[in-house]
Amino acid sequence: MTYRILLTSFLFGLVIMSCQKTSTSETETTIGNFKTPETIPLQFTDPESFEWEIITSDTLTTPVTYALNLDDVPSKPFELNTFKPLKSPMKEYDLDWDNFPTEKLKFDAVPFTVTKAKIKKPTITKMKPPSVLENTTVNLLQLSQNEGLDSNNTTSFLETEDGALWIGSWESPLLRYDGENAFSYDYSGVVNMTFDKQGKLWVLNSKNSLIWVLDFKNDIEYTISTNLQTDEISGTIVICDHIGTIYMATENRGLYKMDPEMTSLQVLANEGSDLAISVFEDSNYNLWISFKVHIAVINEQRTEIKKLVGNTDYELNGFSLHTIEDQSGNLWMFQYHEGNDYPHLLKLSLRAQTIQVLDDENILEDRAFVMVEDQQGKLWIFGEKGISVLNKEATAYKTIELTSEPSWIRQPFKRKDGSLWFPTRDKGVIIANDFTLKTEYFDKSRGLINDQVWEIEESTNGEIWLGTAGGINIINPKKKSIIALSHDMLHDTEFKNTIGEIIEISKDKYLISAGLGFSIIDRQENTLTKYASNPESPIYFSGYAAVNAHTLLLTSRIGLFLYDIKNNILKKSLLNIDYKKNIRQLTGEVVYADDILWIPSHNGLIKVNIKTNTISYLTEEQGLCENDGTVAVLSKGGELWVATKNGIAILNLEDNTLTNLKEENGLVPPVIFGLTDNEDTMYIASLNGLIAIDKSTAKTSSKGFYNFNSGLGFKGNDYLQGSPTFLKNGQFWAGVTKNESKFNLLIIDEAPQPEPNISSALITNMFVMDEAPGFDTQTSNDSLNIQASSYASRTEMKWDAITFPYAMPEGLVLSNNQNMLRFGYASGDLFNRNQLSYRYLLEGEDDDWSYDEGTKKSKNYYNLKPGAYTFKVATRNSNKEWSVPAALKFQIAPPWWQTWWAYIIFGLTIVLLLRGYIIFRAQKLKRENKILEERVISRTNQLKNKIDQLNATQSQLIQSEKMASLGELTAGIAHEIQNPLNFVNNFSEVSNELIDEMNEELDKGDIEEAKAISADIKQNLEKINHHGKRADGIVKGMLQHSRSSSVEKEPTDINRLADEYLRLAYHGLRAKDKSFNANLETDFDESIGKINVIPQDIGRVILNLFTNAFYVVDEKSSDANALKNNYKPTVSVSTKKLKNKVVIQVKDNGNGIPKHIIDKIFQPFFTTKPTGKGTGLGLSMSYDIIKAHEGELKVETKEGQGTTFIIELPNE
């Protein structure tokens, strides 16, 4: 048993020492999330009435009407760059697959050498995010020397499992780019790359050596060179097939193959195979090789080669620079024929046995070389002039012009996220994403009258009106034409104001803002009418709303106006308020609906009821996020959205609620100049991009909102106020600018949707005791290679391996004095990097995550205790979803005296010492045990005698308590018996006198009188008998009270029992103290009748309660304070019949029971009376009696006011 105790204690100690702090999981924490928007009641100021004042006619000039027939205005062609049908369908021919010549595959061995070395250490360059590619009309990004590339001459890509990119270059070193950094490895002249099945990187180069193989897992570089004494080998493509064999196409040596173990190198020896341009493996594991004179296919088994020559309908007699397979299993390749200026694009279907051809008769009027298929199945074709994109059905196309000079795009690449990466000869890397084919930019060079587009209005007939800084453009999509209305044509020759407002107030009638007034173009009347204010008292109107075809509401910097166009009457609102503080400077875009005009102003949102001529305000004082408003929009759901210079206010006019979206809620930036509603999303035009807000979650989300900006290739982040508009066909049009230096009209084919891609986090470094450890070898045991000068080696750190490329350790163990750490991290995101944020956690130390907006380094962790730790970091990009955390596990070893083996030694030492001590003690205890047994027997006998004595004493005490209660009754009994005895004596004397009188009457012979006297005597005798029985009952009751309890219950009148003992107790106390007096109150429920109880036991209980009650009221009556307050001692008893029980309450108005002893009063021998005045068994005995009757005895008390004892007895 002792050993078990020792072992359990030892193991428990180990468990306690091994426990570490638990941390909040990444899914539980809210650290880094934005604040959830708060919704508050919507409350405007009280409405104030106003009147309209007619402005004198000298304030206005007479409207002037000019002839303007828009149909006579010269037009120019204007067409969006959408997909257009091919000039003619692709030509289709039969494919004579089975008739192509086939021969056995022949390979010759090639002598080669393999040299091994350590992989060259990279230099690390901090990369800038991709920039917007200029001089294009679509969204494209660029990664060039300006962003950190060593050269703009790039050749190929390869994507790693974690999303990083290998970038090959003709002139500069091989790069590994992860979005944050570029790792530059000194392997230049890279033509193409592939991974083998073991993850080694095979790099085909243009040097004398054929290929490099880089094994980053083992830090080994293999250089494979042929031993041929000929010109250098010109490689083009390297691939790894489905079984792991490496194939290399070379333009001057044919097709090479090599096993992944690098033990055999062979070259294809079939006739005509000496000049290989490309090699590709399809989904059926066929190898497609383009030779200089023909295309060939090697079967899956690698036993035969088929030459695609001599096809009947369409002769395949050229070569292909590039071959790909589409999502449907079709093979696409370029075939060059001698004498043809342009290649033919072939689509081969082995399933249908057909060839389809796209040539210069369709669209291919360019020297195309390479292609790539995007995620939607569209084919991107790259040539000298630009990019042609063929739709998935190969029936339509569109073109993208990159620059005026050819970029010579090589080997385009599709990443896992769907973005397309194009290596170029002179522009570095060009990146296309989902917006490239959906966006288009226009300026003066493409037909606009001015680059600055401030207003876009789609008319009912489908025309698109553009208000610019140079006039108006009207685009007719049906006619694919555009016309321009200059300031001169608009008769605005003096001020040449920007057209900031165009409203179709009725069919073919348009209101045009024009500085000192406005104009109306009436297409039916072919007129332009100018409405202007007097230049001597000018009014600059900033907001317009049409009440009807003839009435306008106008806002300006000096107030609100109502204009009757037909009668040329201008009215101004008169308000009994300070204009400077309220309705002054009404410069925002207004909303008019249901007789209400909503005006965002510099001093809050103004609500004008045109029907009732009242005005009220919503300002910061009423909860508005910012007084300086810019735009108001009534959403399709009926909510009013108000943009300000510090957030957005959402007014639910039905529920009367207000929700503010600010920077703290994820609205970044919070300065807003445009709102446009589209289905379930409200699009916010900010100073730094277009923000999409899901209306269903806007008021409850804590994730923030997606921002479409230059990180996705958008050329202008600043949207011109009032311009963002969705057309009926779903297109998004807006005027945009970049730093107010370059303006464009942006058109997006459809409403932009947030990207679903989630960011990835990288742990890039760690610092131990403010030192970079320098984990330069795969394991800490690699003593030959580890740098002797590194901190890791000097301090004898231990690790199992390092991860590529940041050389972070796996299985790291630090010594106990290496307990100050800091970590660095980054994101693998390539887009919108300016919106990245991070949160991190050190499990084992931190309780919750810490938020980092972009420093990319953790806090310093000091004095870490020995134990296991995991550093985790997650990142969040523009889609506002947190990534899966990157993790680094490590341990801090304890000092030797806290190690497990030290604890075992300590434990064994303690066990051995205890063992010796136990043996010694056991011998001693055996000797003392016999003595102890004898003492135990003796003490047991003594204890038994004591227990017997104690039981006898307790019985005597209980009997004494009974007798004490009986003694208390003696005086009462004497009083109660005295009354009937007095009656007996009195009636006896009277009877004697009556007998004498009766004898006298008998002597007189008056028999009638004698009989009457005898009747009186009889009545007296009956009363004597009654009072005798009453005395007999009292005596019997007392005898019964003094006897031992009976075990049998009998029907008992509880009311009578309680009344009798109340009076006995009272008279008993009165007999002892004549000065004592008390009010007795009874309230008996006569419906109770008799219940089955043991009467003498219940009587003892009631008597005890009455005695205690009289004692406490008598005690209180002697208190001086009580006498001053006219205290009257009162004891009451009441009975009540409930559903299945009878309740007896004994109440006094004494001092009550103190709280600190209330729980003790039913304990045996506990008493509050002075020594000698109580045994402490009364209430204890009463409690036991009631419990024996299956009832309850409870107490309720209030100090200074009294106590109530409650008896509850079952009444079945």
Secondary structure, 3 states (H helix, E strand, C coil): CHHHHHHHHHHHHHHHHHCCCCCCCCCCCCCCCCCCCCEEECCCCCCEECEEEECCHHHECCCEEEECCHHHCCEEECCCCCCEECCCCCEEEECCHHHCCEEECCEEECCEEEEEEECCCCEEEECCCCEECCCCCCCCEEECHHHCCCCCCEEEEEECCCCCEEEEECCCCEEEECCCEEEEECCCCEEEEEECCCCCEEEEECCCCCEEEEECCCCEEEEEEECCCCCCCCEEEEEECCCCCEEEEECCCEEEEECCCCCCEEEECCCCCCCEEEEEECCCCCEEEEECCCEEEECCCCCEEEEECCCCCCCCCCECCCEEECCCCCEEEEEECCCCCCCEEEEEECCCCEEEEECCCCCCCCCEEEEEECCCCCEEEEECCCEEEECCCCCEEEEECCCCCCCCCCCCEECCCCCEEEECCCCCEEEECCCCCCEEEECHHHCCCCCCEEEEEECCCCCEEEEECCEEEEEECCCCEEEEEECCCCCCCCCCCCCCCEEEEECCEEEEECCCEEEEEECCCCEEEEEEECCCCCCCEEEEEEEECCEEEEEECCEEEEEECCCCEEEEEECCCCCCCCCCCCCCECEEECCEEEEEECCEEEEEECCCCEEEEECHHHCCCCCCEEEEEECCCCCEEEEECCEEEEEECCCCEEEEECHHHCCCCCCEEEEEEECCEEEEEECCEEEEEECCCCCCCCCCCEEECHHHCCCCCEECCCCCEECCCCCEEEEEEECCCEEEEEEECCCCCCCCCCCCEEEEEEEECCECCCCCCCCCCCCCCCCCCCHHHHCCCECCEEECCCCEEECEEECCCCCCEEEEEEECCCCCHHHCEEEEEEECCCCCCEEECCCCECCCECCCCCEEEEEEEEEECCCCCECCCEEEEEEECCCHHHCHHHHHHHHHHHHHHHHHHHHHHHHHHHHHHHHHHHHHHHHHHHHHHHHHHHHHHHHHHHHHHHHHHHHHHHHHHHHHHHHHHHHHHHHHHHHHHHHHHHHHHHHHCCHHHHHHHHHHHHHHHHHHHHHHHHHHHHHHHHHHHHCCCCCCCEEEEHHHHHHHHHHHHHHHHHHHCCCCCCEEEEECCCCCCEEEECHHHHHHHHHHHHHHHHHHHHHHHCCHHHHHCCCCCEEEEEEEECCCEEEEEEEECCCCCCHHHHHHCCCCCCCCCCCCCCCCCHHHHHHHHHHHCCCEEEEEEECCCEEEEEEEEECC
